[in-house]
Amino acid sequence: MSAEMVYDCIVIGAGVQGSFTAYQLAKKGKKTLLLEQFVLPHSRGSSHGQTRIIRKAYDQDFYAHMLDECYELWAQLEREAGVKLYRQTGLLVMGPENSQYYQLVKKTLQKNKVPMVALSRDEFSKHIPHVNLTEGHGAVVEVPAGVLYADRALKTAQGQFQKLGGVIRDQEKVTDIKPGPVVTVVTSSGSHRAKSVVITAGPWANRLLGHVGLELPLEVEKINVCYWKEKVPGLYDIKKRFPCFIQTECEESTEHIYGLPSNEYPGLMKICYHAGSEAEPDKRDQQTDRSDINILQRYIARCLPGLETEPAVVESCLYTLTPDRNFVLDRHPTYNNIVIGAGFSGHGFKFGPIIGKLLSELSLGEVPSYDLSPFSIRRFSENMKSAL
């Protein structure tokens, strides 16, 4: 591209949210550049790994509402690319029957007419073998929920973006952003200009926002992604229709524990604690805290007797958390042509297609398809500070 080239949009960060934003812009015929600081594909951020859960089991209704269209967009991408990205497994939600969160999740599923099955204690042991339901806990299965093939989805979104004429430049770290009617993005390899910029830099978001005078209350945590060996192969297998699960709270923890049936590593079930320890994104592997693994070991020993209680594989992922665990999807308070997607708080992957659509709408000055007030920057006004 020549130095005079002005893109319609530059998207910074080629994780799931940035890749889908670039793809949506290219679908609208916009000249789009997608920048990534690492060599693609990479495992340094939050979008790598083979699987994620897709579900409508939320305590907030607006997430379930957004997921209606999101399922359609995932299916549309599957058809466009001829690739399988989703597998229905159902999602088992377990939690204290009378707890507020568990009741809100049930209410959200009912209100949105999501096919679900409530299991009594007797039905539970018949339908969900090799899992011990805690005394006083309820269990519901969200039928349409399932597994997204994450690495494949990311690669597919990037591939479709390029087929539509989009440009990806990896190993190109952004070193400055100069606002203006045309924004200049300075990188390790030169500079690029665009009418608008979308920042989807995950754990590195605040580092980039510092160039445009903004700091959001984001906290980065390292999550241990753990895989546990089946004592007898096939007990918790995706091919045998074992569901994904979420344990909302239990005697081991007030944080969620979630699991996916054995799939990417045959004979190993993915079970993780939905919280980690604070980490510096460029020094992720120096964070060696195992307190989350200890909690998981106690939970597995009590509730999943068919698994060994020492993880067979431990990988890493980074969460970028907002104080309320809701996303940031908004324009910069001062510069209308700089858009921010951040703080996906460990539950954003499944929303990739719809977030891409929303961020592309914001970057083009369009009215967003959904009410974005839950995701506004203004909600942080008390604990935000200028980075200049």
DRENROFI-559962 format. One record per residue (C-alpha): residue number from 1; x, y, z. Coordinates in steps of 0.02 Angstrom, whole numbers, plus 32768, in hexadecimal, padded with zeros to 4 digits. Example, Ala and Ser with C-alpha at 12.3 -4.5 7.8 and 13.67 -1.06 7.14 Angstrom:
% residues 2
+-----+------+------+------+
! num !    u !    v !    w !
+-----+------+------+------+
!   1 ! 8267 ! 7F1F ! 8186 !
!   2 ! 82AC ! 7FCB ! 8165 !
+-----+------+------+------+
***
This chain:
% residues 388
+-----+------+------+------+
! num !    u !    v !    w !
+-----+------+------+------+
!   1 ! 8000 ! 8000 ! 8000 !
!   2 ! 8040 ! 80AF ! 7FDB !
!   3 ! 8067 ! 812B ! 8066 !
!   4 ! 7FD3 ! 8196 ! 802A !
!   5 ! 7F58 ! 8107 ! 8040 !
!   6 ! 7ECB ! 8134 ! 80B8 !
!   7 ! 7E67 ! 80A0 ! 80F7 !
!   8 ! 7DB1 ! 80AD ! 8129 !
!   9 ! 7DE1 ! 8057 ! 81CB !
!  10 ! 7E78 ! 800F ! 8225 !
!  11 ! 7E51 ! 7F88 ! 82A5 !
!  12 ! 7ED9 ! 7F6F ! 8328 !
!  13 ! 7EE0 ! 7EBE ! 8371 !
!  14 ! 7EB8 ! 7E20 ! 8310 !
!  15 ! 7E64 ! 7DBD ! 8398 !
!  16 ! 7DB1 ! 7D84 ! 8384 !
!  17 ! 7D62 ! 7E30 ! 839B !
!  18 ! 7DDB ! 7E8B ! 8327 !
!  19 ! 7DD5 ! 7E04 ! 82A2 !
!  20 ! 7D16 ! 7E06 ! 829D !
!  21 ! 7D14 ! 7EC5 ! 829B !
!  22 ! 7D89 ! 7EC6 ! 8205 !
!  23 ! 7D22 ! 7E3F ! 81B0 !
!  24 ! 7C80 ! 7EA1 ! 81CA !
!  25 ! 7CCF ! 7F3F ! 8184 !
!  26 ! 7D11 ! 7EE3 ! 80EB !
!  27 ! 7C62 ! 7E9A ! 80CF !
!  28 ! 7C25 ! 7F4D ! 80C4 !
!  29 ! 7CA7 ! 7F72 ! 803E !
!  30 ! 7D18 ! 7FD8 ! 80B0 !
!  31 ! 7DD5 ! 7FDF ! 8096 !
!  32 ! 7E10 ! 7F92 ! 8138 !
!  33 ! 7EBA ! 7F6C ! 8185 !
!  34 ! 7EC8 ! 7EF0 ! 8215 !
!  35 ! 7F67 ! 7F05 ! 827C !
!  36 ! 7FAF ! 7E84 ! 82F5 !
!  37 ! 804B ! 7E98 ! 8360 !
!  38 ! 8075 ! 7DDD ! 8362 !
!  39 ! 808F ! 7D5D ! 82D7 !
!  40 ! 7FE9 ! 7D0A ! 82AD !
!  41 ! 7FAA ! 7C95 ! 82EE !
!  42 ! 7FE4 ! 7CB3 ! 83A1 !
!  43 ! 7FB4 ! 7C80 ! 8452 !
!  44 ! 7FE4 ! 7D1D ! 84B1 !
!  45 ! 7F37 ! 7D69 ! 84CD !
!  46 ! 7E84 ! 7D30 ! 84E7 !
!  47 ! 7E47 ! 7CE7 ! 8441 !
!  48 ! 7EB3 ! 7C4B ! 842C !
!  49 ! 7E8A ! 7B98 ! 845C !
!  50 ! 7E1B ! 7B1B ! 8407 !
!  51 ! 7D73 ! 7B30 ! 845F !
!  52 ! 7CFD ! 7BAB ! 84B3 !
!  53 ! 7C4C ! 7B98 ! 84F8 !
!  54 ! 7BBC ! 7BF1 ! 84A1 !
!  55 ! 7B23 ! 7C09 ! 850F !
!  56 ! 7A91 ! 7C7B ! 853A !
!  57 ! 7A99 ! 7C4D ! 85F3 !
!  58 ! 7ABA ! 7CFB ! 8638 !
!  59 ! 7A74 ! 7D5C ! 86CA !
!  60 ! 7A63 ! 7DF7 ! 8659 !
!  61 ! 79DE ! 7DF2 ! 85D4 !
!  62 ! 7A3B ! 7E61 ! 8557 !
!  63 ! 7AC1 ! 7DDD ! 853A !
!  64 ! 7A42 ! 7D56 ! 8512 !
!  65 ! 79EB ! 7DD0 ! 849C !
!  66 ! 7A8D ! 7DF4 ! 843D !
!  67 ! 7AB1 ! 7D3A ! 842E !
!  68 ! 7A13 ! 7D1D ! 83C6 !
!  69 ! 7A65 ! 7D76 ! 8333 !
!  70 ! 7B11 ! 7D36 ! 8363 !
!  71 ! 7ADF ! 7C80 ! 8346 !
!  72 ! 7A9F ! 7CB4 ! 829A !
!  73 ! 7B42 ! 7D0D ! 8271 !
!  74 ! 7BAB ! 7C76 ! 82A4 !
!  75 ! 7B3F ! 7C08 ! 8234 !
!  76 ! 7B4F ! 7C85 ! 81A6 !
!  77 ! 7C0D ! 7C82 ! 81B4 !
!  78 ! 7C0B ! 7BC3 ! 81B4 !
!  79 ! 7BA8 ! 7BC6 ! 8111 !
!  80 ! 7C15 ! 7C4B ! 80C0 !
!  81 ! 7CB8 ! 7BF2 ! 80E8 !
!  82 ! 7C7B ! 7B3E ! 80E1 !
!  83 ! 7CC4 ! 7B1E ! 818F !
!  84 ! 7C77 ! 7AD4 ! 822C !
!  85 ! 7C8B ! 7B50 ! 82BC !
!  86 ! 7C04 ! 7B1B ! 8339 !
!  87 ! 7BCD ! 7A77 ! 8386 !
!  88 ! 7B31 ! 7A6A ! 83F0 !
!  89 ! 7B51 ! 7A11 ! 8496 !
!  90 ! 7AD6 ! 7A65 ! 850C !
!  91 ! 7B0F ! 7AC2 ! 85A7 !
!  92 ! 7AF2 ! 7A7F ! 8656 !
!  93 ! 7ADF ! 7B0E ! 86D4 !
!  94 ! 7AEE ! 7ADC ! 878B !
!  95 ! 7AE0 ! 7B4D ! 8822 !
!  96 ! 7A8C ! 7B67 ! 88CB !
!  97 ! 79D3 ! 7B58 ! 88A5 !
!  98 ! 79A5 ! 7BF5 ! 8905 !
!  99 ! 7A38 ! 7C63 ! 88D4 !
! 100 ! 7A13 ! 7D05 ! 8877 !
! 101 ! 7A8A ! 7CE0 ! 87E7 !
! 102 ! 7A46 ! 7C31 ! 87C4 !
! 103 ! 7992 ! 7C72 ! 87C8 !
! 104 ! 79BE ! 7D03 ! 8753 !
! 105 ! 7A0F ! 7C8C ! 86D5 !
! 106 ! 7972 ! 7C20 ! 86D4 !
! 107 ! 7907 ! 7CBB ! 86C1 !
! 108 ! 7970 ! 7CFA ! 862D !
! 109 ! 7961 ! 7C51 ! 85D5 !
! 110 ! 78A5 ! 7C4C ! 85F2 !
! 111 ! 7889 ! 7D02 ! 85BE !
! 112 ! 78EA ! 7CE8 ! 851C !
! 113 ! 788E ! 7C43 ! 84FA !
! 114 ! 7931 ! 7BE2 ! 84F4 !
! 115 ! 790F ! 7B26 ! 84F0 !
! 116 ! 7942 ! 7AE5 ! 859B !
! 117 ! 7928 ! 7A4F ! 860B !
! 118 ! 7922 ! 7A5B ! 86C9 !
! 119 ! 7965 ! 79BC ! 8719 !
! 120 ! 792A ! 7978 ! 87C0 !
! 121 ! 79AC ! 791F ! 882B !
! 122 ! 796F ! 7874 ! 87ED !
! 123 ! 796F ! 78AA ! 8737 !
! 124 ! 7A1B ! 78F8 ! 874B !
! 125 ! 7A75 ! 7857 ! 8777 !
! 126 ! 7A1B ! 77FD ! 86E9 !
! 127 ! 7A42 ! 7880 ! 8663 !
! 128 ! 7AEA ! 78C4 ! 86A0 !
! 129 ! 7B53 ! 782F ! 86D6 !
! 130 ! 7BF9 ! 7842 ! 8732 !
! 131 ! 7BCA ! 78EC ! 877B !
! 132 ! 7B97 ! 7905 ! 8830 !
! 133 ! 7B15 ! 798E ! 8847 !
! 134 ! 7B2F ! 79EB ! 88EA !
! 135 ! 7AA4 ! 79DF ! 896D !
! 136 ! 7A31 ! 7A76 ! 895D !
! 137 ! 7A6B ! 7A9E ! 88AB !
! 138 ! 79FA ! 7AA7 ! 8814 !
! 139 ! 7A26 ! 7A74 ! 8763 !
! 140 ! 79E6 ! 7AAE ! 86BA !
! 141 ! 7A21 ! 7A83 ! 860B !
! 142 ! 7A21 ! 7B0C ! 8587 !
! 143 ! 7A03 ! 7A9F ! 84EE !
! 144 ! 7A47 ! 7B08 ! 845B !
! 145 ! 7AEB ! 7B37 ! 84B3 !
! 146 ! 7B8C ! 7AE7 ! 847C !
! 147 ! 7C42 ! 7AF7 ! 8449 !
! 148 ! 7C92 ! 7B73 ! 83D2 !
! 149 ! 7D32 ! 7B3B ! 837D !
! 150 ! 7D94 ! 7BD6 ! 83AC !
! 151 ! 7E39 ! 7BCA ! 834C !
! 152 ! 7DDA ! 7B94 ! 82B1 !
! 153 ! 7D5D ! 7C23 ! 82C6 !
! 154 ! 7DE8 ! 7CA5 ! 82D4 !
! 155 ! 7E43 ! 7C62 ! 823C !
! 156 ! 7D9F ! 7C5E ! 81DA !
! 157 ! 7D71 ! 7D12 ! 8203 !
! 158 ! 7E1F ! 7D4D ! 81D0 !
! 159 ! 7E19 ! 7CE5 ! 8131 !
! 160 ! 7D6F ! 7D29 ! 80FD !
! 161 ! 7DAC ! 7DDA ! 8121 !
! 162 ! 7E3F ! 7DC1 ! 80AC !
! 163 ! 7DD0 ! 7D74 ! 8026 !
! 164 ! 7D6B ! 7E15 ! 802B !
! 165 ! 7E08 ! 7E7B ! 8009 !
! 166 ! 7E38 ! 7EA1 ! 80BD !
! 167 ! 7EEF ! 7EB3 ! 80EB !
! 168 ! 7F3E ! 7E5F ! 8184 !
! 169 ! 7FE9 ! 7E95 ! 81C0 !
! 170 ! 802C ! 7E30 ! 8251 !
! 171 ! 80CD ! 7E48 ! 82B3 !
! 172 ! 80A8 ! 7F03 ! 82AA !
! 173 ! 809D ! 7F52 ! 8356 !
! 174 ! 8043 ! 7FF8 ! 8369 !
! 175 ! 80B4 ! 807B ! 83BB !
! 176 ! 8047 ! 8116 ! 83AC !
! 177 ! 7F99 ! 814F ! 8379 !
! 178 ! 7F84 ! 8203 ! 833E !
! 179 ! 7ECE ! 823C ! 8340 !
! 180 ! 7E83 ! 82AD ! 82BD !
! 181 ! 7E00 ! 82AC ! 8231 !
! 182 ! 7E77 ! 822B ! 81E6 !
! 183 ! 7ECA ! 81C3 ! 826F !
! 184 ! 7F82 ! 8195 ! 825D !
! 185 ! 7FB7 ! 80EF ! 82A8 !
! 186 ! 8072 ! 80DF ! 82BF !
! 187 ! 80BA ! 802F ! 82C7 !
! 188 ! 815F ! 7FD5 ! 82D4 !
! 189 ! 8160 ! 7FCE ! 8215 !
! 190 ! 8125 ! 807C ! 81E5 !
! 191 ! 807F ! 80D6 ! 81ED !
! 192 ! 7FCF ! 80C3 ! 81A8 !
! 193 ! 7F3E ! 813D ! 8198 !
! 194 ! 7E83 ! 8121 ! 81A5 !
! 195 ! 7DDE ! 817D ! 81B6 !
! 196 ! 7DBC ! 8117 ! 8253 !
! 197 ! 7E16 ! 80A1 ! 82C9 !
! 198 ! 7DD2 ! 8012 ! 8332 !
! 199 ! 7E3A ! 7FDB ! 83C7 !
! 200 ! 7E1F ! 7F24 ! 83F6 !
! 201 ! 7EC4 ! 7F02 ! 844C !
! 202 ! 7E8A ! 7E94 ! 84DC !
! 203 ! 7F04 ! 7E99 ! 856E !
! 204 ! 7F69 ! 7F21 ! 8515 !
! 205 ! 7ED2 ! 7F96 ! 8503 !
! 206 ! 7F08 ! 8017 ! 8585 !
! 207 ! 7FB8 ! 801E ! 853D !
! 208 ! 7F6E ! 8058 ! 8497 !
! 209 ! 7EE8 ! 80C6 ! 84E5 !
! 210 ! 7F72 ! 8125 ! 853F !
! 211 ! 7FA2 ! 816E ! 8495 !
! 212 ! 7EF5 ! 81BC ! 8487 !
! 213 ! 7EE6 ! 81FC ! 853A !
! 214 ! 7E79 ! 8173 ! 8585 !
! 215 ! 7E8D ! 80EF ! 860A !
! 216 ! 7E02 ! 8075 ! 8630 !
! 217 ! 7DF0 ! 8015 ! 86D4 !
! 218 ! 7E29 ! 7F70 ! 8688 !
! 219 ! 7E7D ! 7EE4 ! 86E9 !
! 220 ! 7EDD ! 7E5A ! 8691 !
! 221 ! 7EDB ! 7DAB ! 86DC !
! 222 ! 7F33 ! 7D0D ! 86A7 !
! 223 ! 7EC0 ! 7C75 ! 86A3 !
! 224 ! 7F00 ! 7BC3 ! 86B0 !
! 225 ! 7EA6 ! 7B60 ! 8629 !
! 226 ! 7EA6 ! 7AAF ! 8670 !
! 227 ! 7E85 ! 7A06 ! 8620 !
! 228 ! 7E5F ! 7970 ! 868F !
! 229 ! 7E74 ! 78B9 ! 8660 !
! 230 ! 7DE0 ! 7843 ! 865E !
! 231 ! 7DFE ! 77A9 ! 86CA !
! 232 ! 7D9E ! 7745 ! 8647 !
! 233 ! 7DA9 ! 778B ! 8595 !
! 234 ! 7D03 ! 77CE ! 8554 !
! 235 ! 7CAB ! 77F7 ! 85F9 !
! 236 ! 7C9F ! 78B1 ! 85D0 !
! 237 ! 7CB0 ! 78AB ! 8513 !
! 238 ! 7C63 ! 7927 ! 8499 !
! 239 ! 7C38 ! 7897 ! 8423 !
! 240 ! 7BD0 ! 7847 ! 84AD !
! 241 ! 7B6C ! 78E8 ! 84BF !
! 242 ! 7BB7 ! 791B ! 8565 !
! 243 ! 7B88 ! 79D3 ! 857C !
! 244 ! 7BED ! 7A6D ! 85A5 !
! 245 ! 7BCC ! 7AA6 ! 8657 !
! 246 ! 7BD1 ! 7B3D ! 86C9 !
! 247 ! 7BD3 ! 7B2B ! 8786 !
! 248 ! 7B99 ! 7BD7 ! 87C0 !
! 249 ! 7BD8 ! 7BC9 ! 8871 !
! 250 ! 7C00 ! 7B3C ! 88E9 !
! 251 ! 7C55 ! 7B15 ! 898D !
! 252 ! 7D00 ! 7B26 ! 893C !
! 253 ! 7CE1 ! 7BD1 ! 88F0 !
! 254 ! 7C6E ! 7C65 ! 88D1 !
! 255 ! 7CB6 ! 7C77 ! 8820 !
! 256 ! 7C77 ! 7C0F ! 878F !
! 257 ! 7CC8 ! 7B6C ! 875E !
! 258 ! 7CA9 ! 7B38 ! 86AA !
! 259 ! 7CCE ! 7A9F ! 8642 !
! 260 ! 7CC8 ! 7A5C ! 8591 !
! 261 ! 7CBE ! 79A5 ! 855E !
! 262 ! 7D5D ! 794D ! 8526 !
! 263 ! 7D7D ! 7981 ! 8474 !
! 264 ! 7E20 ! 79D9 ! 8443 !
! 265 ! 7E8B ! 7964 ! 84AC !
! 266 ! 7E3D ! 78B5 ! 84A4 !
! 267 ! 7E18 ! 7876 ! 8552 !
! 268 ! 7E33 ! 7920 ! 85A3 !
! 269 ! 7DA5 ! 798F ! 85E0 !
! 270 ! 7DBE ! 7A4C ! 85E4 !
! 271 ! 7D8C ! 7A93 ! 868E !
! 272 ! 7DBE ! 7B43 ! 86C5 !
! 273 ! 7DA4 ! 7BBD ! 8751 !
! 274 ! 7D53 ! 7C5F ! 8713 !
! 275 ! 7DD3 ! 7CCE ! 8769 !
! 276 ! 7E90 ! 7CDC ! 8773 !
! 277 ! 7F1D ! 7D43 ! 87B9 !
! 278 ! 7F4E ! 7DF2 ! 8783 !
! 279 ! 7FD2 ! 7DED ! 86FA !
! 280 ! 8038 ! 7E5E ! 8689 !
! 281 ! 800D ! 7E27 ! 85D6 !
! 282 ! 80C1 ! 7E26 ! 8599 !
! 283 ! 80F9 ! 7DC2 ! 8632 !
! 284 ! 8067 ! 7D4A ! 8638 !
! 285 ! 80CC ! 7CAD ! 8658 !
! 286 ! 8122 ! 7CF7 ! 86F0 !
! 287 ! 807A ! 7CEB ! 8748 !
! 288 ! 807D ! 7C3C ! 8795 !
! 289 ! 7FF0 ! 7C44 ! 8816 !
! 290 ! 7F96 ! 7B9C ! 8828 !
! 291 ! 7F0C ! 7BCA ! 88A2 !
! 292 ! 7E8A ! 7BB5 ! 8817 !
! 293 ! 7ECC ! 7B07 ! 87EE !
! 294 ! 7EBF ! 7AD7 ! 88A6 !
! 295 ! 7E08 ! 7B0D ! 88A7 !
! 296 ! 7DE7 ! 7AA8 ! 8808 !
! 297 ! 7E3C ! 7A0E ! 8852 !
! 298 ! 7DC9 ! 7A12 ! 88EA !
! 299 ! 7D2F ! 7A2D ! 887C !
! 300 ! 7D5C ! 79A0 ! 8805 !
! 301 ! 7D7F ! 7926 ! 8894 !
! 302 ! 7CD2 ! 794A ! 88DA !
! 303 ! 7C66 ! 795F ! 883E !
! 304 ! 7CBC ! 790B ! 87A9 !
! 305 ! 7CF7 ! 7862 ! 87EA !
! 306 ! 7D23 ! 7823 ! 873C !
! 307 ! 7DB6 ! 789C ! 872B !
! 308 ! 7E67 ! 7897 ! 876F !
! 309 ! 7E84 ! 7926 ! 87EA !
! 310 ! 7F29 ! 7965 ! 87A4 !
! 311 ! 7F1B ! 79C7 ! 8701 !
! 312 ! 7F6D ! 796F ! 866E !
! 313 ! 7F85 ! 7A0F ! 8608 !
! 314 ! 7F87 ! 7AC4 ! 8643 !
! 315 ! 7F82 ! 7B51 ! 85C2 !
! 316 ! 7F6F ! 7C0D ! 85D9 !
! 317 ! 7EF0 ! 7C90 ! 85A8 !
! 318 ! 7EDE ! 7D47 ! 85D7 !
! 319 ! 7E3C ! 7D98 ! 8611 !
! 320 ! 7E2A ! 7E55 ! 8606 !
! 321 ! 7DA9 ! 7E80 ! 868A !
! 322 ! 7D3A ! 7F18 ! 86A3 !
! 323 ! 7CFA ! 7F3E ! 8754 !
! 324 ! 7C49 ! 7F04 ! 8726 !
! 325 ! 7C85 ! 7E7A ! 86AF !
! 326 ! 7C24 ! 7EC8 ! 861F !
! 327 ! 7C7C ! 7EF6 ! 857C !
! 328 ! 7CB6 ! 7FA0 ! 853E !
! 329 ! 7C6B ! 7FC7 ! 8492 !
! 330 ! 7C72 ! 8082 ! 8477 !
! 331 ! 7CBE ! 8116 ! 841D !
! 332 ! 7D4C ! 8176 ! 846E !
! 333 ! 7D01 ! 8203 ! 84D9 !
! 334 ! 7D66 ! 8287 ! 847A !
! 335 ! 7D8D ! 823A ! 83D0 !
! 336 ! 7CF1 ! 81FA ! 837A !
! 337 ! 7D50 ! 8199 ! 82F5 !
! 338 ! 7DB0 ! 8130 ! 8375 !
! 339 ! 7D48 ! 809B ! 83AF !
! 340 ! 7D70 ! 8028 ! 8441 !
! 341 ! 7D44 ! 7F71 ! 845C !
! 342 ! 7D90 ! 7F35 ! 8500 !
! 343 ! 7D74 ! 7EE1 ! 85A8 !
! 344 ! 7D23 ! 7E42 ! 8567 !
! 345 ! 7D3B ! 7DFA ! 8616 !
! 346 ! 7D52 ! 7D44 ! 85E5 !
! 347 ! 7CAA ! 7D2E ! 8590 !
! 348 ! 7CB8 ! 7D8E ! 84ED !
! 349 ! 7CEE ! 7D0C ! 846C !
! 350 ! 7C3F ! 7CCB ! 8446 !
! 351 ! 7C08 ! 7D7E ! 841E !
! 352 ! 7C91 ! 7D98 ! 839B !
! 353 ! 7C1F ! 7DA9 ! 8301 !
! 354 ! 7BA5 ! 7E21 ! 8355 !
! 355 ! 7C2F ! 7E87 ! 83A7 !
! 356 ! 7C83 ! 7E95 ! 82FE !
! 357 ! 7BE0 ! 7ED5 ! 82B5 !
! 358 ! 7BC8 ! 7F54 ! 8342 !
! 359 ! 7C7A ! 7F96 ! 833E !
! 360 ! 7C71 ! 7FA7 ! 8281 !
! 361 ! 7BCF ! 800A ! 8293 !
! 362 ! 7C1F ! 807E ! 8314 !
! 363 ! 7CB8 ! 8099 ! 82A6 !
! 364 ! 7C4A ! 80CA ! 8212 !
! 365 ! 7BE1 ! 8143 ! 8279 !
! 366 ! 7B46 ! 80D5 ! 8269 !
! 367 ! 7AC2 ! 80BB ! 82EE !
! 368 ! 7AF0 ! 8019 ! 8348 !
! 369 ! 7A7C ! 7F83 ! 8332 !
! 370 ! 7A6B ! 7F70 ! 83F1 !
! 371 ! 7A5F ! 7FE0 ! 8488 !
! 372 ! 7B15 ! 7FF5 ! 84BB !
! 373 ! 7AF5 ! 8051 ! 8560 !
! 374 ! 7B2E ! 7FB8 ! 85C8 !
! 375 ! 7BD4 ! 7FC2 ! 856A !
! 376 ! 7BF4 ! 807E ! 856F !
! 377 ! 7C95 ! 80CD ! 85AE !
! 378 ! 7C2F ! 814D ! 8610 !
! 379 ! 7BFE ! 80CB ! 8691 !
! 380 ! 7CB2 ! 80D0 ! 86D1 !
! 381 ! 7CB8 ! 818E ! 86E6 !
! 382 ! 7CDF ! 8180 ! 87A1 !
! 383 ! 7D73 ! 810A ! 8790 !
! 384 ! 7DBB ! 8144 ! 86EA !
! 385 ! 7E4D ! 81B8 ! 86D6 !
! 386 ! 7E9E ! 8212 ! 8647 !
! 387 ! 7F3C ! 81BE ! 860B !
! 388 ! 7F87 ! 8262 ! 85CC !
+-----+------+------+------+
***
